[in-house]
Amino acid sequence: MTLSSMKTDKNTRKRKASSRRPRKDRLIQTRVPEDLETTLKEEAERRRLTVSHLIRSVLEDTFQLVDDVVTDFDKVVTDSVDLARNVSRNARKLAATSESLRPAKPGWDRSLGDIYGWNELVLQRAATCRRCGSDIESGERGFVGESDKARRHRVWLCRGCIDQVRPPVD
């Protein structure tokens, strides 16, 4: 290469392709405040590392830590949801067991425990009273129980039994 063929302008100067194997690492540059630069240099010296190696280690450790936290957080959330479901299921089982063990109050029919109210109707078709088993004929007045349970069969009471049904007084 001759002296005249070399260009001195930095913008047009080209590097010769290296015959050595290509580098795997990439260079990233950034500006930092002076106090951070001082801290990085002091810590690198204390650990007997170059500033570049210290920064690389800090970045790798930070990303690993964040990944671990996110993974652990997902596991905590999943475990918490599972625990809540188990507690809820067990609480329902326990409540059902305790309800069946609770002594009945006078006039209270335990099978009507999920009924929250009664509507008086004139029946279009016949029904049977849940308590006494008597027929409630078409055209007679009967009382239908309202429940939050969607799949519950309709519960009917005759006029004689509606006065005997009283909700429990706690």
ABEGO torsion letter per residue (X at the ends): XBAAABBABAAABBBBBBABBBBABBBBBBBBBAAAAAAAAAAAAAAGBBAAAAAAAAAAAAAAAAAAAAAAAAAAAAAAAAAAAAAAAAAAAAAAAAAAABBBBBGBBAAAAABABBBBBBBABBBBBAAAGBBBBBGBBBBBBBBABAABBBBBBBAAAAAABBBBBX
